[in-house]
Amino acid sequence: DKGAAILCKDLEAKEKIGTIVTELLSDKSKVERFEKEIAKLGLPQAAESIVNVITSSLG
């Protein structure tokens, strides 16, 4: 649990999505925490890494 998402079982998603969205819309601080945690999970050099792997595999 990195705090970057809200987990919900597939079978419960349809009934819970409205409540989840409503809570997020009314809680700006929670959204800001999600933004920070999501940014931490990002890979800023992802494109460069992909190019390096492709270049290496081409010889």
mmCIF file as Biopython writes it, N, C-alpha, C and O atoms, coordinates in Angstrom:
data_model
#
loop_
_atom_site.group_PDB
_atom_site.id
_atom_site.type_symbol
_atom_site.label_atom_id
_atom_site.label_alt_id
_atom_site.label_comp_id
_atom_site.label_asym_id
_atom_site.label_entity_id
_atom_site.label_seq_id
_atom_site.pdbx_PDB_ins_code
_atom_site.Cartn_x
_atom_site.Cartn_y
_atom_site.Cartn_z
_atom_site.occupancy
_atom_site.B_iso_or_equiv
_atom_site.auth_seq_id
_atom_site.auth_asym_id
_atom_site.pdbx_PDB_model_num
ATOM 1   N N  . ASP A ? 1  ? 0.840   -1.181 0.000   1.0 0.0 1  A 1 
ATOM 2   C CA . ASP A ? 1  ? 0.000   0.000  0.000   1.0 0.0 1  A 1 
ATOM 3   C C  . ASP A ? 1  ? 0.882   1.239  0.000   1.0 0.0 1  A 1 
ATOM 4   O O  . ASP A ? 1  ? 1.478   1.587  1.019   1.0 0.0 1  A 1 
ATOM 5   N N  . LYS A ? 2  ? 0.961   1.897  -1.136  1.0 0.0 2  A 1 
ATOM 6   C CA . LYS A ? 2  ? 1.776   3.100  -1.278  1.0 0.0 2  A 1 
ATOM 7   C C  . LYS A ? 2  ? 0.962   4.374  -1.090  1.0 0.0 2  A 1 
ATOM 8   O O  . LYS A ? 2  ? 1.521   5.470  -1.128  1.0 0.0 2  A 1 
ATOM 9   N N  . GLY A ? 3  ? -0.342  4.250  -0.888  1.0 0.0 3  A 1 
ATOM 10  C CA . GLY A ? 3  ? -1.178  5.430  -0.710  1.0 0.0 3  A 1 
ATOM 11  C C  . GLY A ? 3  ? -1.450  6.180  -1.993  1.0 0.0 3  A 1 
ATOM 12  O O  . GLY A ? 3  ? -1.810  7.357  -1.961  1.0 0.0 3  A 1 
ATOM 13  N N  . ALA A ? 4  ? -1.279  5.505  -3.137  1.0 0.0 4  A 1 
ATOM 14  C CA . ALA A ? 4  ? -1.449  6.170  -4.419  1.0 0.0 4  A 1 
ATOM 15  C C  . ALA A ? 4  ? -2.711  5.722  -5.156  1.0 0.0 4  A 1 
ATOM 16  O O  . ALA A ? 4  ? -2.920  6.087  -6.312  1.0 0.0 4  A 1 
ATOM 17  N N  . ALA A ? 5  ? -3.547  4.936  -4.490  1.0 0.0 5  A 1 
ATOM 18  C CA . ALA A ? 5  ? -4.756  4.443  -5.140  1.0 0.0 5  A 1 
ATOM 19  C C  . ALA A ? 5  ? -5.778  4.028  -4.092  1.0 0.0 5  A 1 
ATOM 20  O O  . ALA A ? 5  ? -5.472  3.881  -2.908  1.0 0.0 5  A 1 
ATOM 21  N N  . ILE A ? 6  ? -6.976  3.850  -4.560  1.0 0.0 6  A 1 
ATOM 22  C CA . ILE A ? 6  ? -8.031  3.295  -3.721  1.0 0.0 6  A 1 
ATOM 23  C C  . ILE A ? 6  ? -8.347  1.922  -4.296  1.0 0.0 6  A 1 
ATOM 24  O O  . ILE A ? 6  ? -8.717  1.802  -5.464  1.0 0.0 6  A 1 
ATOM 25  N N  . LEU A ? 7  ? -8.204  0.905  -3.488  1.0 0.0 7  A 1 
ATOM 26  C CA . LEU A ? 7  ? -8.464  -0.452 -3.950  1.0 0.0 7  A 1 
ATOM 27  C C  . LEU A ? 7  ? -9.895  -0.845 -3.637  1.0 0.0 7  A 1 
ATOM 28  O O  . LEU A ? 7  ? -10.441 -0.516 -2.584  1.0 0.0 7  A 1 
ATOM 29  N N  . CYS A ? 8  ? -10.478 -1.554 -4.576  1.0 0.0 8  A 1 
ATOM 30  C CA . CYS A ? 8  ? -11.852 -2.000 -4.422  1.0 0.0 8  A 1 
ATOM 31  C C  . CYS A ? 8  ? -11.997 -3.299 -5.206  1.0 0.0 8  A 1 
ATOM 32  O O  . CYS A ? 8  ? -11.534 -3.398 -6.343  1.0 0.0 8  A 1 
ATOM 33  N N  . LYS A ? 9  ? -12.631 -4.281 -4.607  1.0 0.0 9  A 1 
ATOM 34  C CA . LYS A ? 9  ? -12.853 -5.546 -5.301  1.0 0.0 9  A 1 
ATOM 35  C C  . LYS A ? 9  ? -13.743 -5.310 -6.518  1.0 0.0 9  A 1 
ATOM 36  O O  . LYS A ? 9  ? -14.663 -4.493 -6.479  1.0 0.0 9  A 1 
ATOM 37  N N  . ASP A ? 10 ? -13.455 -6.039 -7.606  1.0 0.0 10 A 1 
ATOM 38  C CA . ASP A ? 10 ? -14.238 -5.890 -8.831  1.0 0.0 10 A 1 
ATOM 39  C C  . ASP A ? 10 ? -15.733 -6.015 -8.573  1.0 0.0 10 A 1 
ATOM 40  O O  . ASP A ? 10 ? -16.528 -5.233 -9.093  1.0 0.0 10 A 1 
ATOM 41  N N  . LEU A ? 11 ? -16.105 -6.990 -7.779  1.0 0.0 11 A 1 
ATOM 42  C CA . LEU A ? 11 ? -17.526 -7.238 -7.523  1.0 0.0 11 A 1 
ATOM 43  C C  . LEU A ? 11 ? -18.193 -6.095 -6.763  1.0 0.0 11 A 1 
ATOM 44  O O  . LEU A ? 11 ? -19.412 -5.939 -6.823  1.0 0.0 11 A 1 
ATOM 45  N N  . GLU A ? 12 ? -17.404 -5.300 -6.051  1.0 0.0 12 A 1 
ATOM 46  C CA . GLU A ? 12 ? -17.950 -4.195 -5.263  1.0 0.0 12 A 1 
ATOM 47  C C  . GLU A ? 12 ? -17.824 -2.847 -5.969  1.0 0.0 12 A 1 
ATOM 48  O O  . GLU A ? 12 ? -18.416 -1.861 -5.531  1.0 0.0 12 A 1 
ATOM 49  N N  . ALA A ? 13 ? -17.067 -2.800 -7.044  1.0 0.0 13 A 1 
ATOM 50  C CA . ALA A ? 13 ? -16.752 -1.531 -7.703  1.0 0.0 13 A 1 
ATOM 51  C C  . ALA A ? 13 ? -17.994 -0.772 -8.151  1.0 0.0 13 A 1 
ATOM 52  O O  . ALA A ? 13 ? -18.098 0.435  -7.935  1.0 0.0 13 A 1 
ATOM 53  N N  . LYS A ? 14 ? -18.922 -1.465 -8.763  1.0 0.0 14 A 1 
ATOM 54  C CA . LYS A ? 14 ? -20.113 -0.791 -9.298  1.0 0.0 14 A 1 
ATOM 55  C C  . LYS A ? 14 ? -20.905 -0.081 -8.203  1.0 0.0 14 A 1 
ATOM 56  O O  . LYS A ? 14 ? -21.412 1.021  -8.414  1.0 0.0 14 A 1 
ATOM 57  N N  . GLU A ? 15 ? -21.009 -0.705 -7.049  1.0 0.0 15 A 1 
ATOM 58  C CA . GLU A ? 15 ? -21.791 -0.090 -5.976  1.0 0.0 15 A 1 
ATOM 59  C C  . GLU A ? 15 ? -21.006 0.946  -5.177  1.0 0.0 15 A 1 
ATOM 60  O O  . GLU A ? 15 ? -21.608 1.798  -4.525  1.0 0.0 15 A 1 
ATOM 61  N N  . LYS A ? 16 ? -19.674 0.890  -5.214  1.0 0.0 16 A 1 
ATOM 62  C CA . LYS A ? 16 ? -18.859 1.793  -4.394  1.0 0.0 16 A 1 
ATOM 63  C C  . LYS A ? 16 ? -18.294 2.991  -5.146  1.0 0.0 16 A 1 
ATOM 64  O O  . LYS A ? 16 ? -17.878 3.966  -4.520  1.0 0.0 16 A 1 
ATOM 65  N N  . ILE A ? 17 ? -18.270 2.939  -6.476  1.0 0.0 17 A 1 
ATOM 66  C CA . ILE A ? 17 ? -17.586 3.985  -7.246  1.0 0.0 17 A 1 
ATOM 67  C C  . ILE A ? 17 ? -18.179 5.371  -6.990  1.0 0.0 17 A 1 
ATOM 68  O O  . ILE A ? 17 ? -17.436 6.348  -6.899  1.0 0.0 17 A 1 
ATOM 69  N N  . GLY A ? 18 ? -19.483 5.471  -6.874  1.0 0.0 18 A 1 
ATOM 70  C CA . GLY A ? 18 ? -20.113 6.774  -6.617  1.0 0.0 18 A 1 
ATOM 71  C C  . GLY A ? 18 ? -19.665 7.378  -5.305  1.0 0.0 18 A 1 
ATOM 72  O O  . GLY A ? 18 ? -19.357 8.568  -5.235  1.0 0.0 18 A 1 
ATOM 73  N N  . THR A ? 19 ? -19.627 6.564  -4.266  1.0 0.0 19 A 1 
ATOM 74  C CA . THR A ? 19 ? -19.193 7.031  -2.952  1.0 0.0 19 A 1 
ATOM 75  C C  . THR A ? 19 ? -17.730 7.443  -2.980  1.0 0.0 19 A 1 
ATOM 76  O O  . THR A ? 19 ? -17.354 8.468  -2.413  1.0 0.0 19 A 1 
ATOM 77  N N  . ILE A ? 20 ? -16.910 6.642  -3.641  1.0 0.0 20 A 1 
ATOM 78  C CA . ILE A ? 20 ? -15.477 6.937  -3.718  1.0 0.0 20 A 1 
ATOM 79  C C  . ILE A ? 20 ? -15.248 8.272  -4.420  1.0 0.0 20 A 1 
ATOM 80  O O  . ILE A ? 20 ? -14.492 9.112  -3.932  1.0 0.0 20 A 1 
ATOM 81  N N  . VAL A ? 21 ? -15.899 8.468  -5.562  1.0 0.0 21 A 1 
ATOM 82  C CA . VAL A ? 21 ? -15.732 9.713  -6.322  1.0 0.0 21 A 1 
ATOM 83  C C  . VAL A ? 21 ? -16.243 10.906 -5.518  1.0 0.0 21 A 1 
ATOM 84  O O  . VAL A ? 21 ? -15.594 11.951 -5.481  1.0 0.0 21 A 1 
ATOM 85  N N  . THR A ? 22 ? -17.385 10.759 -4.884  1.0 0.0 22 A 1 
ATOM 86  C CA . THR A ? 22 ? -17.946 11.844 -4.071  1.0 0.0 22 A 1 
ATOM 87  C C  . THR A ? 22 ? -16.996 12.233 -2.946  1.0 0.0 22 A 1 
ATOM 88  O O  . THR A ? 22 ? -16.788 13.419 -2.686  1.0 0.0 22 A 1 
ATOM 89  N N  . GLU A ? 23 ? -16.422 11.241 -2.281  1.0 0.0 23 A 1 
ATOM 90  C CA . GLU A ? 23 ? -15.468 11.523 -1.202  1.0 0.0 23 A 1 
ATOM 91  C C  . GLU A ? 23 ? -14.244 12.260 -1.728  1.0 0.0 23 A 1 
ATOM 92  O O  . GLU A ? 23 ? -13.760 13.196 -1.091  1.0 0.0 23 A 1 
ATOM 93  N N  . LEU A ? 24 ? -13.741 11.843 -2.887  1.0 0.0 24 A 1 
ATOM 94  C CA . LEU A ? 24 ? -12.570 12.513 -3.458  1.0 0.0 24 A 1 
ATOM 95  C C  . LEU A ? 24 ? -12.893 13.951 -3.858  1.0 0.0 24 A 1 
ATOM 96  O O  . LEU A ? 24 ? -12.079 14.851 -3.653  1.0 0.0 24 A 1 
ATOM 97  N N  . LEU A ? 25 ? -14.062 14.164 -4.420  1.0 0.0 25 A 1 
ATOM 98  C CA . LEU A ? 25 ? -14.444 15.514 -4.832  1.0 0.0 25 A 1 
ATOM 99  C C  . LEU A ? 25 ? -14.600 16.459 -3.652  1.0 0.0 25 A 1 
ATOM 100 O O  . LEU A ? 25 ? -14.459 17.673 -3.800  1.0 0.0 25 A 1 
ATOM 101 N N  . SER A ? 26 ? -14.889 15.909 -2.489  1.0 0.0 26 A 1 
ATOM 102 C CA . SER A ? 26 ? -15.091 16.760 -1.316  1.0 0.0 26 A 1 
ATOM 103 C C  . SER A ? 26 ? -13.875 16.817 -0.394  1.0 0.0 26 A 1 
ATOM 104 O O  . SER A ? 26 ? -13.920 17.469 0.649   1.0 0.0 26 A 1 
ATOM 105 N N  . ASP A ? 27 ? -12.795 16.142 -0.768  1.0 0.0 27 A 1 
ATOM 106 C CA . ASP A ? 27 ? -11.610 16.088 0.100   1.0 0.0 27 A 1 
ATOM 107 C C  . ASP A ? 27 ? -10.348 16.413 -0.700  1.0 0.0 27 A 1 
ATOM 108 O O  . ASP A ? 27 ? -9.629  15.521 -1.150  1.0 0.0 27 A 1 
ATOM 109 N N  . LYS A ? 28 ? -10.100 17.712 -0.863  1.0 0.0 28 A 1 
ATOM 110 C CA . LYS A ? 28 ? -8.961  18.171 -1.661  1.0 0.0 28 A 1 
ATOM 111 C C  . LYS A ? 28 ? -7.631  17.676 -1.097  1.0 0.0 28 A 1 
ATOM 112 O O  . LYS A ? 28 ? -6.720  17.368 -1.865  1.0 0.0 28 A 1 
ATOM 113 N N  . SER A ? 29 ? -7.502  17.594 0.213   1.0 0.0 29 A 1 
ATOM 114 C CA . SER A ? 29 ? -6.238  17.153 0.812   1.0 0.0 29 A 1 
ATOM 115 C C  . SER A ? 29 ? -5.950  15.690 0.469   1.0 0.0 29 A 1 
ATOM 116 O O  . SER A ? 29 ? -4.792  15.315 0.284   1.0 0.0 29 A 1 
ATOM 117 N N  . LYS A ? 30 ? -6.982  14.876 0.384   1.0 0.0 30 A 1 
ATOM 118 C CA . LYS A ? 30 ? -6.793  13.471 0.014   1.0 0.0 30 A 1 
ATOM 119 C C  . LYS A ? 30 ? -6.304  13.367 -1.431  1.0 0.0 30 A 1 
ATOM 120 O O  . LYS A ? 30 ? -5.411  12.577 -1.738  1.0 0.0 30 A 1 
ATOM 121 N N  . VAL A ? 31 ? -6.893  14.166 -2.306  1.0 0.0 31 A 1 
ATOM 122 C CA . VAL A ? 31 ? -6.468  14.181 -3.707  1.0 0.0 31 A 1 
ATOM 123 C C  . VAL A ? 31 ? -5.015  14.634 -3.809  1.0 0.0 31 A 1 
ATOM 124 O O  . VAL A ? 31 ? -4.244  14.065 -4.581  1.0 0.0 31 A 1 
ATOM 125 N N  . GLU A ? 32 ? -4.636  15.642 -3.043  1.0 0.0 32 A 1 
ATOM 126 C CA . GLU A ? 32 ? -3.254  16.132 -3.061  1.0 0.0 32 A 1 
ATOM 127 C C  . GLU A ? 32 ? -2.285  15.060 -2.569  1.0 0.0 32 A 1 
ATOM 128 O O  . GLU A ? 32 ? -1.184  14.928 -3.104  1.0 0.0 32 A 1 
ATOM 129 N N  . ARG A ? 33 ? -2.688  14.290 -1.549  1.0 0.0 33 A 1 
ATOM 130 C CA . ARG A ? 33 ? -1.842  13.187 -1.070  1.0 0.0 33 A 1 
ATOM 131 C C  . ARG A ? 33 ? -1.677  12.131 -2.159  1.0 0.0 33 A 1 
ATOM 132 O O  . ARG A ? 33 ? -0.582  11.608 -2.366  1.0 0.0 33 A 1 
ATOM 133 N N  . PHE A ? 34 ? -2.772  11.821 -2.852  1.0 0.0 34 A 1 
ATOM 134 C CA . PHE A ? 34 ? -2.690  10.872 -3.961  1.0 0.0 34 A 1 
ATOM 135 C C  . PHE A ? 34 ? -1.708  11.371 -5.015  1.0 0.0 34 A 1 
ATOM 136 O O  . PHE A ? 34 ? -0.875  10.609 -5.505  1.0 0.0 34 A 1 
ATOM 137 N N  . GLU A ? 35 ? -1.808  12.648 -5.363  1.0 0.0 35 A 1 
ATOM 138 C CA . GLU A ? 35 ? -0.919  13.223 -6.371  1.0 0.0 35 A 1 
ATOM 139 C C  . GLU A ? 35 ? 0.539   13.055 -5.977  1.0 0.0 35 A 1 
ATOM 140 O O  . GLU A ? 35 ? 1.364   12.668 -6.805  1.0 0.0 35 A 1 
ATOM 141 N N  . LYS A ? 36 ? 0.866   13.342 -4.718  1.0 0.0 36 A 1 
ATOM 142 C CA . LYS A ? 36 ? 2.247   13.213 -4.244  1.0 0.0 36 A 1 
ATOM 143 C C  . LYS A ? 36 ? 2.721   11.771 -4.303  1.0 0.0 36 A 1 
ATOM 144 O O  . LYS A ? 36 ? 3.835   11.498 -4.750  1.0 0.0 36 A 1 
ATOM 145 N N  . GLU A ? 37 ? 1.884   10.852 -3.856  1.0 0.0 37 A 1 
ATOM 146 C CA . GLU A ? 37 ? 2.270   9.444  -3.827  1.0 0.0 37 A 1 
ATOM 147 C C  . GLU A ? 37 ? 2.388   8.868  -5.233  1.0 0.0 37 A 1 
ATOM 148 O O  . GLU A ? 37 ? 3.280   8.063  -5.499  1.0 0.0 37 A 1 
ATOM 149 N N  . ILE A ? 38 ? 1.502   9.269  -6.129  1.0 0.0 38 A 1 
ATOM 150 C CA . ILE A ? 38 ? 1.570   8.812  -7.513  1.0 0.0 38 A 1 
ATOM 151 C C  . ILE A ? 38 ? 2.853   9.312  -8.159  1.0 0.0 38 A 1 
ATOM 152 O O  . ILE A ? 38 ? 3.504   8.572  -8.897  1.0 0.0 38 A 1 
ATOM 153 N N  . ALA A ? 39 ? 3.223   10.560 -7.890  1.0 0.0 39 A 1 
ATOM 154 C CA . ALA A ? 39 ? 4.454   11.121 -8.453  1.0 0.0 39 A 1 
ATOM 155 C C  . ALA A ? 39 ? 5.677   10.336 -7.997  1.0 0.0 39 A 1 
ATOM 156 O O  . ALA A ? 39 ? 6.625   10.163 -8.763  1.0 0.0 39 A 1 
ATOM 157 N N  . LYS A ? 40 ? 5.663   9.861  -6.755  1.0 0.0 40 A 1 
ATOM 158 C CA . LYS A ? 40 ? 6.787   9.073  -6.239  1.0 0.0 40 A 1 
ATOM 159 C C  . LYS A ? 40 ? 6.939   7.749  -6.982  1.0 0.0 40 A 1 
ATOM 160 O O  . LYS A ? 40 ? 8.047   7.223  -7.095  1.0 0.0 40 A 1 
ATOM 161 N N  . LEU A ? 41 ? 5.837   7.213  -7.484  1.0 0.0 41 A 1 
ATOM 162 C CA . LEU A ? 41 ? 5.872   5.935  -8.187  1.0 0.0 41 A 1 
ATOM 163 C C  . LEU A ? 41 ? 6.307   6.082  -9.640  1.0 0.0 41 A 1 
ATOM 164 O O  . LEU A ? 41 ? 6.650   5.100  -10.297 1.0 0.0 41 A 1 
ATOM 165 N N  . GLY A ? 42 ? 6.291   7.299  -10.128 1.0 0.0 42 A 1 
ATOM 166 C CA . GLY A ? 42 ? 6.622   7.540  -11.523 1.0 0.0 42 A 1 
ATOM 167 C C  . GLY A ? 42 ? 8.073   7.234  -11.849 1.0 0.0 42 A 1 
ATOM 168 O O  . GLY A ? 42 ? 8.937   7.203  -10.973 1.0 0.0 42 A 1 
ATOM 169 N N  . LEU A ? 43 ? 8.311   7.014  -13.114 1.0 0.0 43 A 1 
ATOM 170 C CA . LEU A ? 43 ? 9.662   6.773  -13.605 1.0 0.0 43 A 1 
ATOM 171 C C  . LEU A ? 43 ? 10.012  7.889  -14.585 1.0 0.0 43 A 1 
ATOM 172 O O  . LEU A ? 43 ? 9.727   7.780  -15.778 1.0 0.0 43 A 1 
ATOM 173 N N  . PRO A ? 44 ? 10.629  8.961  -14.089 1.0 0.0 44 A 1 
ATOM 174 C CA . PRO A ? 44 ? 10.886  10.120 -14.942 1.0 0.0 44 A 1 
ATOM 175 C C  . PRO A ? 44 ? 11.785  9.835  -16.142 1.0 0.0 44 A 1 
ATOM 176 O O  . PRO A ? 44 ? 11.695  10.532 -17.152 1.0 0.0 44 A 1 
ATOM 177 N N  . GLN A ? 45 ? 12.635  8.844  -16.053 1.0 0.0 45 A 1 
ATOM 178 C CA . GLN A ? 45 ? 13.518  8.511  -17.170 1.0 0.0 45 A 1 
ATOM 179 C C  . GLN A ? 45 ? 13.035  7.272  -17.919 1.0 0.0 45 A 1 
ATOM 180 O O  . GLN A ? 45 ? 13.841  6.572  -18.531 1.0 0.0 45 A 1 
ATOM 181 N N  . ALA A ? 46 ? 11.752  6.995  -17.881 1.0 0.0 46 A 1 
ATOM 182 C CA . ALA A ? 46 ? 11.213  5.783  -18.501 1.0 0.0 46 A 1 
ATOM 183 C C  . ALA A ? 46 ? 11.502  5.735  -19.999 1.0 0.0 46 A 1 
ATOM 184 O O  . ALA A ? 46 ? 11.927  4.698  -20.508 1.0 0.0 46 A 1 
ATOM 185 N N  . ALA A ? 47 ? 11.280  6.834  -20.707 1.0 0.0 47 A 1 
ATOM 186 C CA . ALA A ? 47 ? 11.509  6.845  -22.154 1.0 0.0 47 A 1 
ATOM 187 C C  . ALA A ? 47 ? 12.974  6.569  -22.471 1.0 0.0 47 A 1 
ATOM 188 O O  . ALA A ? 47 ? 13.279  5.807  -23.388 1.0 0.0 47 A 1 
ATOM 189 N N  . GLU A ? 48 ? 13.872  7.181  -21.724 1.0 0.0 48 A 1 
ATOM 190 C CA . GLU A ? 48 ? 15.305  6.961  -21.932 1.0 0.0 48 A 1 
ATOM 191 C C  . GLU A ? 48 ? 15.674  5.504  -21.671 1.0 0.0 48 A 1 
ATOM 192 O O  . GLU A ? 48 ? 16.463  4.922  -22.415 1.0 0.0 48 A 1 
ATOM 193 N N  . SER A ? 49 ? 15.122  4.923  -20.643 1.0 0.0 49 A 1 
ATOM 194 C CA . SER A ? 49 ? 15.396  3.519  -20.326 1.0 0.0 49 A 1 
ATOM 195 C C  . SER A ? 49 ? 14.909  2.600  -21.434 1.0 0.0 49 A 1 
ATOM 196 O O  . SER A ? 49 ? 15.591  1.640  -21.792 1.0 0.0 49 A 1 
ATOM 197 N N  . ILE A ? 50 ? 13.743  2.886  -21.973 1.0 0.0 50 A 1 
ATOM 198 C CA . ILE A ? 50 ? 13.206  2.070  -23.068 1.0 0.0 50 A 1 
ATOM 199 C C  . ILE A ? 50 ? 14.097  2.167  -24.293 1.0 0.0 50 A 1 
ATOM 200 O O  . ILE A ? 50 ? 14.396  1.156  -24.928 1.0 0.0 50 A 1 
ATOM 201 N N  . VAL A ? 51 ? 14.520  3.375  -24.628 1.0 0.0 51 A 1 
ATOM 202 C CA . VAL A ? 51 ? 15.415  3.566  -25.773 1.0 0.0 51 A 1 
ATOM 203 C C  . VAL A ? 51 ? 16.714  2.802  -25.565 1.0 0.0 51 A 1 
ATOM 204 O O  . VAL A ? 51 ? 17.214  2.175  -26.499 1.0 0.0 51 A 1 
ATOM 205 N N  . ASN A ? 52 ? 17.269  2.843  -24.354 1.0 0.0 52 A 1 
ATOM 206 C CA . ASN A ? 52 ? 18.511  2.122  -24.071 1.0 0.0 52 A 1 
ATOM 207 C C  . ASN A ? 52 ? 18.347  0.620  -24.249 1.0 0.0 52 A 1 
ATOM 208 O O  . ASN A ? 52 ? 19.233  -0.038 -24.793 1.0 0.0 52 A 1 
ATOM 209 N N  . VAL A ? 53 ? 17.237  0.077  -23.802 1.0 0.0 53 A 1 
ATOM 210 C CA . VAL A ? 53 ? 16.992  -1.364 -23.957 1.0 0.0 53 A 1 
ATOM 211 C C  . VAL A ? 53 ? 16.872  -1.721 -25.433 1.0 0.0 53 A 1 
ATOM 212 O O  . VAL A ? 53 ? 17.444  -2.715 -25.881 1.0 0.0 53 A 1 
ATOM 213 N N  . ILE A ? 54 ? 16.137  -0.920 -26.186 1.0 0.0 54 A 1 
ATOM 214 C CA . ILE A ? 54 ? 15.976  -1.187 -27.620 1.0 0.0 54 A 1 
ATOM 215 C C  . ILE A ? 54 ? 17.308  -1.075 -28.336 1.0 0.0 54 A 1 
ATOM 216 O O  . ILE A ? 54 ? 17.653  -1.933 -29.148 1.0 0.0 54 A 1 
ATOM 217 N N  . THR A ? 55 ? 18.058  -0.026 -28.042 1.0 0.0 55 A 1 
ATOM 218 C CA . THR A ? 55 ? 19.363  0.175  -28.670 1.0 0.0 55 A 1 
ATOM 219 C C  . THR A ? 55 ? 20.305  -0.979 -28.358 1.0 0.0 55 A 1 
ATOM 220 O O  . THR A ? 55 ? 21.006  -1.467 -29.244 1.0 0.0 55 A 1 
ATOM 221 N N  . SER A ? 56 ? 20.326  -1.410 -27.123 1.0 0.0 56 A 1 
ATOM 222 C CA . SER A ? 56 ? 21.189  -2.526 -26.719 1.0 0.0 56 A 1 
ATOM 223 C C  . SER A ? 56 ? 20.804  -3.809 -27.439 1.0 0.0 56 A 1 
ATOM 224 O O  . SER A ? 56 ? 21.674  -4.588 -27.828 1.0 0.0 56 A 1 
ATOM 225 N N  . SER A ? 57 ? 19.526  -4.033 -27.617 1.0 0.0 57 A 1 
ATOM 226 C CA . SER A ? 57 ? 19.082  -5.272 -28.260 1.0 0.0 57 A 1 
ATOM 227 C C  . SER A ? 57 ? 19.371  -5.270 -29.758 1.0 0.0 57 A 1 
ATOM 228 O O  . SER A ? 57 ? 19.447  -6.332 -30.376 1.0 0.0 57 A 1 
ATOM 229 N N  . LEU A ? 58 ? 19.532  -4.092 -30.343 1.0 0.0 58 A 1 
ATOM 230 C CA . LEU A ? 58 ? 19.848  -4.006 -31.766 1.0 0.0 58 A 1 
ATOM 231 C C  . LEU A ? 58 ? 21.327  -4.247 -32.039 1.0 0.0 58 A 1 
ATOM 232 O O  . LEU A ? 58 ? 21.728  -4.483 -33.179 1.0 0.0 58 A 1 
ATOM 233 N N  . GLY A ? 59 ? 22.114  -4.186 -31.006 1.0 0.0 59 A 1 
ATOM 234 C CA . GLY A ? 59 ? 23.530  -4.481 -31.145 1.0 0.0 59 A 1 
ATOM 235 C C  . GLY A ? 59 ? 24.304  -3.266 -31.408 1.0 0.0 59 A 1 
ATOM 236 O O  . GLY A ? 59 ? 25.524  -3.331 -31.554 1.0 0.0 59 A 1 
#
